[in-house]
Structure formats: structure tokens, C-alpha cells
């Protein structure tokens, strides 16, 4: 069910958003609805993990005490040294 919402925004922002929506062939209301929907979904506790990442998860064992940041720092130092 759609509900009416009144917003107060800067006139330039509204004009730019209207042009953007027109170029995308959607209404300004749908544009804002999509944005608000996306913003509210990004606040989920756990991010969605793609099937590819899930399939790769756990295939490699690292030694105890492995310092990823230190190793990556050494890699970058060698890469940009010469």
C-alpha cells in the first residue's frame, strides 16, 4: 500500500533528482523509494555472501599466529621498493 510522504529538500537537489529520474525513465517517487529501501536493507546484521565466496570459504588453512596485515605490508614493500 502506498502512503503519501512530504519532504523538504533543497530546490537544486529536487531539480537534479527529477532530471536523473527522467533520464532513468522512472518517477521521482520510485527513485526515492528504491533508495530508502536499499539504505534500510544495508543495515542488516549480516551481509549477504555470494555462492562463490561460500564455496571458497574454509578451503585454506593458515598457520597459527599468521599476521595477514604484516604479510601484506611486506608484500607491498617489496612490490614498490624497486
TALIN-V257849 format. One record per pair of residues at least 6 apart in sequence whose ideal C-beta (glycine too) atoms are under 8 Angstrom apart, sorted by the first residue. I is the first residue (numbers start at 0). GAP is how many residues later the second one is. Records with the same first field share a line. If there is no record, write none. Layout:
I: GAP / GAP
This chain:
6: 25
16: 11 / 14 / 15
17: 10
19: 11
20: 6 / 7 / 9 / 10
23: 7
25: 8
48: 8
